[in-house]
């Protein structure tokens, strides 16, 4: 049997509703498989990417480490040539071990500078506010346009060069490409947004805060911030089309399976926070998932999770993941996990999730089923329960009047 190429595209912080403002991605979803209820296993990069790459990943006991065997290693063992292209995210760089199993891996951190960059990254985790202020002073002094950072256009250009070389090798390939265009700070090119440079700077400064007050000014700022985010997503949408069209130009389209997803979503005030702090609400754990895989229907309403992606492509044992190509009818419970440092998020306390996981005091555990979302926060032993069929926005916590259901969810957590 001829092996199919596999292209995995991940977009940082891309919300589940992205198809409403990414027309090219929506067109792709209409032609192939669009999973409308896909979940990440955690609300931030360190808690989500292990579920994409660890073949035997259990989010309740091993939330942030990448460990063998990985998806990449398994495919390499099956004869695939493996390539990874990551747009400047230290959490999924070689610093954090994500080069494992790749024949070629680029995270835009040179091998000579990796040790220094790693130390700088650890310092940033310990003193985030100090580093942010230093960066702001640098930008002000040198008048640097904040829209000039590494973008999807750069990643696509490099992917084209790689794919041209890959085609000449005539071997099946696994190619992972990660984009950062929808991650904070939101900086679409000025010609692709109605916001001025000063507006973009002001809105991103507003985005620095995680939790919101209820003033009218804040509400208006959130609306504008979401519009800026959508402009960034729209810009990336054109880059994704360019990348996928290149597969057709190189005559690789028919022989390549494609999976497009996100590591987590992004909050815009739905539960009084911005971004993706340690929360387990739908706006941060529900993600888009589009797949061009042989034999799959165009639309799937069944619940899926990121752990299903390695389960689809690896023949080894799986812990919780299921093959996306198989029809599964039974009720499913998807585990969720986050951590915080007590009262404030890890980033606000300068905690390094990779090198100092033991410093994170409290776990936030969750479960999502067809009907319910359950959340348990160890700090204060707080529980929440939502009926997603009646209350998709998770406004009405029904835990107090459904003690038996809460107890059942807690029992399942305690037996993990």
Secondary structure, 3 states (H helix, E strand, C coil): CCCCEEEEEEECCCCCCHHHCCHHHHHHHHHCEEEEEEECCCCCHHHHHHHHHECCCCCCCCCCCCCCCEHHHHHHHCCCEEEEEECCCHHHCHHHCCCCCCCEEECCCCHHHHHHHHHHHHHHHHCHHHHHHHHHHHHHHHCCCHHHCCCHHHHHHHHHHHHHHHHHHCCCEEEEEEECCCCCCCCCCHHHCCCCHHHHHHHHHHHCCCECCCCHHHHHHHHHHHHHHHHHHHHHHHHHHHHHHHHHHCCCCCCEEEEEEECCCCEECCCCEEECCCCCCHHHHEEEEEEECCCCCCEEEEEEECHHHHHHHCCCCCCCCCCCCCCCCCCCCEEEEEEECCCCCCCCCCCCCCCCHHHCCEEEEEEECCCEEEEEECCCCEEEEEECCCCCCCCCCCCCCCHHHHHHHHHHHHCC
